[in-house]
Amino acid sequence: MDKFPHLFVDIDLPDAVLLREAPAPKQPEAVPLQHPNDADAIWYRATEDALTLDASGAITAWSPENGLGSVARPAEPNEGHARPAPGGGIAYIREVNGGFVVDAALVEAEAFCCAIRLQSPEGQSRTIVTLNPPEGNNYLFLSEKDGLLEWRDDAGSVEVTLPAPGGTFWVLVGYDKGKISLTAAKTGVKFPSPQTSPDGSAALAAALDGVSDLFIGCRSHRKGILKTLGHSVIHDVLFWIDTAPTTPAALDRITQACRFVERIGDAS
């Protein structure tokens, strides 16, 4: 190719005609990581160190990380049914009660939230978590059926629904003075703004005014209807007392804890 001499022009040229080196693309800022306990969460991590097994391999206790929180014990219909999943987490089998309960997880709490990391290959997790007052006649539960997540009370006074992301994902549910909220995202993805019930439920607020137990994978100590028990693998349950996930600050703190959980889970 012929070489041409440089051309010098002693005038100001508009930026549009100047050739400049393209700037490097801006990289998205990494979300800070925060241990769930440092983010004020109780963390049930379904790993070998946290699970106590009997001689048959059934899980008899699920201890929270760093001993912060009460130990989750098998619900009464869970008679040796809960087992560790081969790839980590706790395996839940359709129409088999492998549920756990954290006794008195809530006491007169006006707000709380719970983030659950799970796999749902069939979109049929059915009951995922439940807040159930031992002496009440109403309770609040999260379920998945046909790929649709539903967060509602048993009396039908309030509910929020949305499609499940599928695969391995987080579900974040919240409660604040009778109102409920729900959002979900695949692991590593930012939570969308929660969908919140437009009105609060006085009936639900009254039901949760005292002591409530947290059930994981089932609804209560009653054997109940088997169709409420689905197929999934639950890896982590993060529980915040007195925190509703409906403000940017709360969502940031929850997201930081979830990213920490993912990082530790990927490394283990």
C-alpha atoms as a printed R data frame, in Angstrom:
    type eleno elety resid chain resno       x       y      z
1   ATOM     1    CA   MET     A     1   0.000   0.000  0.000
2   ATOM     2    CA   ASP     A     2   1.283   3.449 -0.876
3   ATOM     3    CA   LYS     A     3   2.246   5.616  2.012
4   ATOM     4    CA   PHE     A     4   0.857   9.118  2.083
5   ATOM     5    CA   PRO     A     5   2.449  12.017  3.862
6   ATOM     6    CA   HIS     A     6   0.786  13.318  7.012
7   ATOM     7    CA   LEU     A     7  -1.633  16.120  6.432
8   ATOM     8    CA   PHE     A     8  -1.601  18.911  8.995
9   ATOM     9    CA   VAL     A     9  -4.567  21.262  9.194
10  ATOM    10    CA   ASP     A    10  -4.274  24.278 11.442
11  ATOM    11    CA   ILE     A    11  -7.986  24.481 12.308
12  ATOM    12    CA   ASP     A    12 -10.288  23.058 14.967
13  ATOM    13    CA   LEU     A    13 -12.178  19.978 13.786
14  ATOM    14    CA   PRO     A    14 -15.438  18.656 15.229
15  ATOM    15    CA   ASP     A    15 -15.206  15.506 17.355
16  ATOM    16    CA   ALA     A    16 -17.280  13.572 14.815
17  ATOM    17    CA   VAL     A    17 -14.434  13.517 12.281
18  ATOM    18    CA   LEU     A    18 -11.657  12.647 14.714
19  ATOM    19    CA   LEU     A    19 -10.512   9.048 15.090
20  ATOM    20    CA   ARG     A    20  -9.951   8.167 18.709
21  ATOM    21    CA   GLU     A    21  -9.135   4.921 20.459
22  ATOM    22    CA   ALA     A    22 -12.393   3.364 21.664
23  ATOM    23    CA   PRO     A    23 -12.684   3.326 25.449
24  ATOM    24    CA   ALA     A    24 -12.813  -0.049 27.148
25  ATOM    25    CA   PRO     A    25 -16.379  -1.166 27.839
26  ATOM    26    CA   LYS     A    26 -17.507  -0.344 31.332
27  ATOM    27    CA   GLN     A    27 -17.672  -3.426 33.491
28  ATOM    28    CA   PRO     A    28 -20.671  -3.808 35.795
29  ATOM    29    CA   GLU     A    29 -19.830  -3.305 39.426
30  ATOM    30    CA   ALA     A    30 -19.731  -6.517 41.417
31  ATOM    31    CA   VAL     A    31 -22.341  -6.812 44.141
32  ATOM    32    CA   PRO     A    32 -20.653  -6.724 47.557
33  ATOM    33    CA   LEU     A    33 -20.791  -9.959 49.523
34  ATOM    34    CA   GLN     A    34 -21.979 -10.164 53.111
35  ATOM    35    CA   HIS     A    35 -22.232 -13.216 55.344
36  ATOM    36    CA   PRO     A    36 -25.934 -13.759 56.083
37  ATOM    37    CA   ASN     A    37 -25.315 -13.586 59.840
38  ATOM    38    CA   ASP     A    38 -23.620 -10.211 59.359
39  ATOM    39    CA   ALA     A    39 -26.713  -9.180 57.384
40  ATOM    40    CA   ASP     A    40 -28.870 -10.119 60.411
41  ATOM    41    CA   ALA     A    41 -30.190 -13.351 58.871
42  ATOM    42    CA   ILE     A    42 -30.536 -16.799 60.388
43  ATOM    43    CA   TRP     A    43 -28.990 -19.157 57.834
44  ATOM    44    CA   TYR     A    44 -29.962 -22.804 57.386
45  ATOM    45    CA   ARG     A    45 -27.361 -24.176 54.990
46  ATOM    46    CA   ALA     A    46 -28.055 -27.751 53.887
47  ATOM    47    CA   THR     A    47 -24.493 -29.035 53.949
48  ATOM    48    CA   GLU     A    48 -22.849 -32.047 55.568
49  ATOM    49    CA   ASP     A    49 -21.623 -30.044 58.564
50  ATOM    50    CA   ALA     A    50 -25.095 -28.657 59.314
51  ATOM    51    CA   LEU     A    51 -27.060 -31.911 58.994
52  ATOM    52    CA   THR     A    52 -27.186 -34.617 61.659
53  ATOM    53    CA   LEU     A    53 -27.915 -38.073 60.256
54  ATOM    54    CA   ASP     A    54 -28.998 -41.284 61.932
55  ATOM    55    CA   ALA     A    55 -27.611 -44.729 61.130
56  ATOM    56    CA   SER     A    56 -29.968 -45.096 58.158
57  ATOM    57    CA   GLY     A    57 -28.877 -41.792 56.628
58  ATOM    58    CA   ALA     A    58 -32.033 -39.868 57.526
59  ATOM    59    CA   ILE     A    59 -31.658 -36.255 58.675
60  ATOM    60    CA   THR     A    60 -32.567 -35.860 62.353
61  ATOM    61    CA   ALA     A    61 -31.527 -32.219 62.840
62  ATOM    62    CA   TRP     A    62 -30.618 -29.184 60.726
63  ATOM    63    CA   SER     A    63 -28.406 -26.697 62.567
64  ATOM    64    CA   PRO     A    64 -28.204 -23.016 61.602
65  ATOM    65    CA   GLU     A    65 -24.879 -21.525 60.576
66  ATOM    66    CA   ASN     A    66 -22.680 -20.512 63.523
67  ATOM    67    CA   GLY     A    67 -25.358 -21.663 65.953
68  ATOM    68    CA   LEU     A    68 -27.308 -18.443 65.456
69  ATOM    69    CA   GLY     A    69 -30.936 -19.540 65.643
70  ATOM    70    CA   SER     A    70 -32.822 -22.631 66.760
71  ATOM    71    CA   VAL     A    71 -32.138 -26.080 65.332
72  ATOM    72    CA   ALA     A    72 -34.698 -27.242 62.778
73  ATOM    73    CA   ARG     A    73 -36.103 -30.648 63.697
74  ATOM    74    CA   PRO     A    74 -38.170 -33.076 61.619
75  ATOM    75    CA   ALA     A    75 -41.872 -32.294 61.528
76  ATOM    76    CA   GLU     A    76 -43.927 -35.042 63.124
77  ATOM    77    CA   PRO     A    77 -44.986 -36.719 59.833
78  ATOM    78    CA   ASN     A    78 -41.317 -36.741 58.722
79  ATOM    79    CA   GLU     A    79 -40.453 -40.175 60.054
80  ATOM    80    CA   GLY     A    80 -36.966 -40.568 58.627
81  ATOM    81    CA   HIS     A    81 -37.956 -39.398 55.148
82  ATOM    82    CA   ALA     A    82 -35.561 -36.453 54.724
83  ATOM    83    CA   ARG     A    83 -32.250 -37.303 53.060
84  ATOM    84    CA   PRO     A    84 -29.337 -35.274 51.683
85  ATOM    85    CA   ALA     A    85 -29.477 -34.864 47.910
86  ATOM    86    CA   PRO     A    86 -26.497 -36.336 46.012
87  ATOM    87    CA   GLY     A    87 -25.430 -32.918 44.706
88  ATOM    88    CA   GLY     A    88 -26.000 -31.093 47.986
89  ATOM    89    CA   GLY     A    89 -29.112 -29.777 49.679
90  ATOM    90    CA   ILE     A    90 -32.090 -31.687 51.037
91  ATOM    91    CA   ALA     A    91 -34.135 -33.795 48.632
92  ATOM    92    CA   TYR     A    92 -37.917 -33.563 48.771
93  ATOM    93    CA   ILE     A    93 -40.024 -36.295 47.195
94  ATOM    94    CA   ARG     A    94 -43.537 -35.877 45.830
95  ATOM    95    CA   GLU     A    95 -46.209 -36.826 48.390
96  ATOM    96    CA   VAL     A    96 -43.610 -37.775 51.045
97  ATOM    97    CA   ASN     A    97 -43.242 -35.566 54.119
98  ATOM    98    CA   GLY     A    98 -39.574 -34.662 54.596
99  ATOM    99    CA   GLY     A    99 -40.364 -31.379 56.294
100 ATOM   100    CA   PHE     A   100 -38.638 -29.593 59.177
101 ATOM   101    CA   VAL     A   101 -39.842 -27.142 61.781
102 ATOM   102    CA   VAL     A   102 -38.141 -24.303 63.641
103 ATOM   103    CA   ASP     A   103 -40.159 -23.911 66.814
104 ATOM   104    CA   ALA     A   104 -41.192 -20.347 67.759
105 ATOM   105    CA   ALA     A   105 -39.286 -18.828 64.855
106 ATOM   106    CA   LEU     A   106 -41.446 -15.701 65.183
107 ATOM   107    CA   VAL     A   107 -42.769 -14.093 68.344
108 ATOM   108    CA   GLU     A   108 -45.058 -11.072 67.898
109 ATOM   109    CA   ALA     A   109 -43.082  -9.978 64.850
110 ATOM   110    CA   GLU     A   110 -44.621  -7.225 62.761
111 ATOM   111    CA   ALA     A   111 -42.357  -7.927 59.774
112 ATOM   112    CA   PHE     A   112 -40.121 -10.697 58.456
113 ATOM   113    CA   CYS     A   113 -38.759 -12.103 55.235
114 ATOM   114    CA   CYS     A   114 -37.360 -15.399 54.023
115 ATOM   115    CA   ALA     A   115 -35.114 -16.190 51.052
116 ATOM   116    CA   ILE     A   116 -34.954 -19.787 49.840
117 ATOM   117    CA   ARG     A   117 -32.473 -21.189 47.308
118 ATOM   118    CA   LEU     A   118 -33.835 -24.309 45.648
119 ATOM   119    CA   GLN     A   119 -33.972 -26.452 42.547
120 ATOM   120    CA   SER     A   120 -37.340 -27.294 41.069
121 ATOM   121    CA   PRO     A   121 -36.796 -29.360 37.911
122 ATOM   122    CA   GLU     A   122 -40.496 -30.052 37.380
123 ATOM   123    CA   GLY     A   123 -41.958 -26.784 38.645
124 ATOM   124    CA   GLN     A   124 -43.770 -28.797 41.316
125 ATOM   125    CA   SER     A   125 -42.118 -27.882 44.606
126 ATOM   126    CA   ARG     A   126 -45.558 -27.542 46.191
127 ATOM   127    CA   THR     A   127 -45.090 -26.365 49.803
128 ATOM   128    CA   ILE     A   128 -41.726 -24.623 50.271
129 ATOM   129    CA   VAL     A   129 -42.051 -22.757 53.598
130 ATOM   130    CA   THR     A   130 -44.883 -22.023 56.020
131 ATOM   131    CA   LEU     A   131 -45.354 -19.717 59.005
132 ATOM   132    CA   ASN     A   132 -47.884 -21.472 61.201
133 ATOM   133    CA   PRO     A   133 -49.102 -20.396 64.661
134 ATOM   134    CA   PRO     A   134 -49.492 -23.567 66.799
135 ATOM   135    CA   GLU     A   135 -52.704 -22.276 68.382
136 ATOM   136    CA   GLY     A   136 -54.143 -20.469 65.349
137 ATOM   137    CA   ASN     A   137 -56.601 -21.366 62.603
138 ATOM   138    CA   ASN     A   138 -54.770 -19.542 59.777
139 ATOM   139    CA   TYR     A   139 -51.235 -19.681 58.415
140 ATOM   140    CA   LEU     A   140 -49.047 -18.197 55.672
141 ATOM   141    CA   PHE     A   141 -47.370 -20.435 53.104
142 ATOM   142    CA   LEU     A   142 -45.249 -20.362 49.947
143 ATOM   143    CA   SER     A   143 -45.902 -23.001 47.310
144 ATOM   144    CA   GLU     A   144 -45.116 -23.775 43.676
145 ATOM   145    CA   LYS     A   145 -47.474 -25.638 41.375
146 ATOM   146    CA   ASP     A   146 -47.098 -25.980 37.604
147 ATOM   147    CA   GLY     A   147 -44.272 -23.436 37.676
148 ATOM   148    CA   LEU     A   148 -46.332 -20.776 39.465
149 ATOM   149    CA   LEU     A   149 -45.209 -19.435 42.844
150 ATOM   150    CA   GLU     A   150 -47.937 -18.512 45.322
151 ATOM   151    CA   TRP     A   151 -47.507 -16.722 48.678
152 ATOM   152    CA   ARG     A   152 -50.809 -16.603 50.536
153 ATOM   153    CA   ASP     A   153 -52.641 -17.363 53.736
154 ATOM   154    CA   ASP     A   154 -54.763 -20.443 54.190
155 ATOM   155    CA   ALA     A   155 -57.903 -18.367 54.763
156 ATOM   156    CA   GLY     A   156 -57.546 -16.773 51.321
157 ATOM   157    CA   SER     A   157 -57.559 -13.222 52.653
158 ATOM   158    CA   VAL     A   158 -54.365 -12.167 50.853
159 ATOM   159    CA   GLU     A   159 -52.133 -13.626 48.125
160 ATOM   160    CA   VAL     A   160 -49.402 -12.782 45.603
161 ATOM   161    CA   THR     A   161 -48.367 -14.964 42.641
162 ATOM   162    CA   LEU     A   162 -45.703 -14.951 39.928
163 ATOM   163    CA   PRO     A   163 -44.016 -17.430 37.558
164 ATOM   164    CA   ALA     A   164 -41.054 -19.354 38.972
165 ATOM   165    CA   PRO     A   165 -37.733 -18.727 37.174
166 ATOM   166    CA   GLY     A   166 -37.029 -22.468 36.911
167 ATOM   167    CA   GLY     A   167 -33.765 -24.325 37.398
168 ATOM   168    CA   THR     A   168 -31.884 -23.223 40.504
169 ATOM   169    CA   PHE     A   169 -33.373 -20.014 41.834
170 ATOM   170    CA   TRP     A   170 -34.114 -17.820 44.827
171 ATOM   171    CA   VAL     A   171 -37.568 -17.027 46.155
172 ATOM   172    CA   LEU     A   172 -37.896 -14.051 48.495
173 ATOM   173    CA   VAL     A   173 -41.100 -13.691 50.490
174 ATOM   174    CA   GLY     A   174 -41.984 -10.993 52.983
175 ATOM   175    CA   TYR     A   175 -44.582  -9.873 55.490
176 ATOM   176    CA   ASP     A   176 -45.210  -6.401 56.880
177 ATOM   177    CA   LYS     A   177 -48.175  -5.654 59.166
178 ATOM   178    CA   GLY     A   178 -50.663  -7.772 57.235
179 ATOM   179    CA   LYS     A   179 -49.245  -7.097 53.757
180 ATOM   180    CA   ILE     A   180 -47.228  -9.734 51.918
181 ATOM   181    CA   SER     A   181 -44.630  -9.531 49.133
182 ATOM   182    CA   LEU     A   182 -43.015 -11.956 46.697
183 ATOM   183    CA   THR     A   183 -40.154 -11.904 44.202
184 ATOM   184    CA   ALA     A   184 -37.885 -14.527 42.623
185 ATOM   185    CA   ALA     A   185 -34.765 -14.718 40.454
186 ATOM   186    CA   LYS     A   186 -32.302 -17.253 39.126
187 ATOM   187    CA   THR     A   187 -29.074 -17.505 41.100
188 ATOM   188    CA   GLY     A   188 -26.686 -14.666 40.320
189 ATOM   189    CA   VAL     A   189 -29.494 -12.437 39.044
190 ATOM   190    CA   LYS     A   190 -30.783  -9.353 40.838
191 ATOM   191    CA   PHE     A   191 -34.191  -9.674 42.460
192 ATOM   192    CA   PRO     A   192 -36.910  -7.739 40.634
193 ATOM   193    CA   SER     A   193 -38.900  -5.367 42.799
194 ATOM   194    CA   PRO     A   194 -41.246  -7.481 44.920
195 ATOM   195    CA   GLN     A   195 -44.902  -7.774 44.059
196 ATOM   196    CA   THR     A   196 -46.815  -6.606 47.116
197 ATOM   197    CA   SER     A   197 -50.426  -7.182 48.048
198 ATOM   198    CA   PRO     A   198 -52.321  -3.905 47.631
199 ATOM   199    CA   ASP     A   199 -54.094  -4.290 50.956
200 ATOM   200    CA   GLY     A   200 -53.155  -5.780 54.284
201 ATOM   201    CA   SER     A   201 -55.083  -8.597 55.902
202 ATOM   202    CA   ALA     A   202 -56.298  -7.930 59.426
203 ATOM   203    CA   ALA     A   203 -57.136 -11.627 59.778
204 ATOM   204    CA   LEU     A   204 -53.575 -12.645 58.902
205 ATOM   205    CA   ALA     A   205 -52.077  -9.985 61.172
206 ATOM   206    CA   ALA     A   206 -54.172 -11.300 64.053
207 ATOM   207    CA   ALA     A   207 -53.138 -14.909 63.315
208 ATOM   208    CA   LEU     A   208 -49.416 -14.019 63.344
209 ATOM   209    CA   ASP     A   209 -49.649 -11.752 66.380
210 ATOM   210    CA   GLY     A   210 -48.340 -14.418 68.783
211 ATOM   211    CA   VAL     A   211 -45.889 -17.273 68.321
212 ATOM   212    CA   SER     A   212 -45.386 -18.877 64.875
213 ATOM   213    CA   ASP     A   213 -43.344 -21.896 63.845
214 ATOM   214    CA   LEU     A   214 -41.375 -21.972 60.587
215 ATOM   215    CA   PHE     A   215 -41.962 -25.142 58.576
216 ATOM   216    CA   ILE     A   216 -39.615 -26.010 55.697
217 ATOM   217    CA   GLY     A   217 -41.008 -28.332 53.044
218 ATOM   218    CA   CYS     A   218 -44.421 -28.836 54.657
219 ATOM   219    CA   ARG     A   219 -47.255 -26.887 56.299
220 ATOM   220    CA   SER     A   220 -47.717 -28.280 59.797
221 ATOM   221    CA   HIS     A   221 -47.327 -31.278 62.090
222 ATOM   222    CA   ARG     A   222 -50.487 -32.809 60.662
223 ATOM   223    CA   LYS     A   223 -50.082 -35.370 57.916
224 ATOM   224    CA   GLY     A   224 -52.423 -33.249 55.814
225 ATOM   225    CA   ILE     A   225 -53.096 -33.675 52.140
226 ATOM   226    CA   LEU     A   226 -50.242 -35.395 50.312
227 ATOM   227    CA   LYS     A   227 -50.708 -33.273 47.198
228 ATOM   228    CA   THR     A   228 -49.239 -30.312 49.135
229 ATOM   229    CA   LEU     A   229 -45.856 -32.131 49.234
230 ATOM   230    CA   GLY     A   230 -43.773 -31.740 46.088
231 ATOM   231    CA   HIS     A   231 -40.442 -32.495 44.424
232 ATOM   232    CA   SER     A   232 -37.475 -30.173 44.928
233 ATOM   233    CA   VAL     A   233 -34.023 -29.758 46.432
234 ATOM   234    CA   ILE     A   234 -33.696 -27.028 49.055
235 ATOM   235    CA   HIS     A   235 -30.160 -25.716 49.512
236 ATOM   236    CA   ASP     A   236 -30.472 -22.673 51.755
237 ATOM   237    CA   VAL     A   237 -33.054 -20.893 53.889
238 ATOM   238    CA   LEU     A   238 -32.285 -17.345 55.079
239 ATOM   239    CA   PHE     A   239 -34.684 -15.858 57.615
240 ATOM   240    CA   TRP     A   240 -34.851 -12.226 58.725
241 ATOM   241    CA   ILE     A   241 -36.922 -11.121 61.713
242 ATOM   242    CA   ASP     A   242 -38.252  -7.529 61.738
243 ATOM   243    CA   THR     A   243 -37.192  -6.944 58.121
244 ATOM   244    CA   ALA     A   244 -39.536  -6.480 55.165
245 ATOM   245    CA   PRO     A   245 -37.886  -6.803 51.714
246 ATOM   246    CA   THR     A   246 -39.725  -3.858 50.193
247 ATOM   247    CA   THR     A   247 -37.151  -1.044 50.515
248 ATOM   248    CA   PRO     A   248 -34.020  -0.578 48.370
249 ATOM   249    CA   ALA     A   249 -31.791  -0.765 51.462
250 ATOM   250    CA   ALA     A   250 -33.340  -4.039 52.610
251 ATOM   251    CA   LEU     A   251 -33.122  -5.563 49.124
252 ATOM   252    CA   ASP     A   252 -29.452  -4.569 48.863
253 ATOM   253    CA   ARG     A   253 -28.659  -6.243 52.181
254 ATOM   254    CA   ILE     A   254 -30.587  -9.383 51.228
255 ATOM   255    CA   THR     A   255 -28.900  -9.510 47.813
256 ATOM   256    CA   GLN     A   256 -25.451  -9.240 49.378
257 ATOM   257    CA   ALA     A   257 -26.260 -12.174 51.640
258 ATOM   258    CA   CYS     A   258 -27.589 -14.252 48.722
259 ATOM   259    CA   ARG     A   259 -24.471 -13.570 46.645
260 ATOM   260    CA   PHE     A   260 -22.330 -14.701 49.594
261 ATOM   261    CA   VAL     A   261 -24.352 -17.920 49.853
262 ATOM   262    CA   GLU     A   262 -23.881 -18.586 46.135
263 ATOM   263    CA   ARG     A   263 -20.141 -17.947 46.305
264 ATOM   264    CA   ILE     A   264 -19.705 -20.308 49.256
265 ATOM   265    CA   GLY     A   265 -21.965 -22.898 47.663
266 ATOM   266    CA   ASP     A   266 -20.058 -22.792 44.391
267 ATOM   267    CA   ALA     A   267 -16.763 -23.232 46.258
268 ATOM   268    CA   SER     A   268 -17.906 -26.186 48.360
